[in-house]
Amino acid sequence: MRIELATGDITIERVDAVVNAANSSLLGGGGVDGAIHRRGGPAILEECRALRAGHYGRGLAVGKAVATTAGRLPARWVIHTVGPVFSAEEDRSPLLRACYTASLAVAGGLGARTIAFPLISSGVYRWPKEDAIAQALTVLRDHGGSTVELARLVLFDAPTREIAERALTV
């Protein structure tokens, strides 16, 4: 799998699947989640509500992933995953890595060849950016046989991208 870095707005990425750093309700929120729902339009929320009415009545668990339409986004699908909240007292990094692993598995099941990820849990969930990047790259470098050919990590700003560029060359 080829790994690329990008800076900016994940909602304009032209890939098969865009990963949403969702909250467990799947019903929209702030940050990446809110941006994806706003730009993608009501079709995404409609499918999320259907998921909540079915198998995900209690919401989506941390580290799991599920797909919906991408609505008006240039992608075909949105893969929703719920990242863990950072804790200095408890190592939750396996849950963070599980978000990337589960998203790749869902993408492979859909037949997606290209995928764009935000830096999961690094916003309101307060995961330190350096470690969030390390966790993401650990999974993307060892993609576990995924059929995805290109994974793009879309970073919010230039300083975060600089951290990722250094980590990618290690």
Steps between C-alpha positions, in 0.01 A plus 500: 500500500626843407472763775456867413467809713270793424411818684156652510139403458427125496155563352648589160717188468436305179538148632277195517447532876536783749535408866293697746626550855147451628349500842324185617153637420582511126270802480752773430698728724784745480839495331549249219167333582304822463685600183430165334131510592462863384675458167369150433142601562197325649556162331783421743291583805210299359719189470649560844151517648416170328813344653394626844153352446659164418823336614641813665213594730743588778739674263831399348762370742847655523739338252225367272406627153194503276431645154230720353452687177715807453204710389628810320867437583729411208564161666278194456474409869552641845647258752406609851730403787500607863837584647589478866537801726864540603589399856835558666412229755393222261659381174220521246729484197373150400153655464638782288683255273179294480324800341744491208498119475119478506468782246740324262305176541170673421661675201631167372157344538352779290763458231654842570851547363559849637423640844549830684539510877487793740735484797256311722460612863745791465239774526243524776608155630841658582730226369852648468565557131844336492365179649178510296716515185720215626195283569350573157825427316552177696176364356534648153853365457391151608163500328421136576435388145250775422410541133519877539777634276521860622447641848511878532536652845331842481640730765333814623793740480860545384664447844325163534602405149863582583482261794353233272765555232774442757326187630444365149873514419598302810 
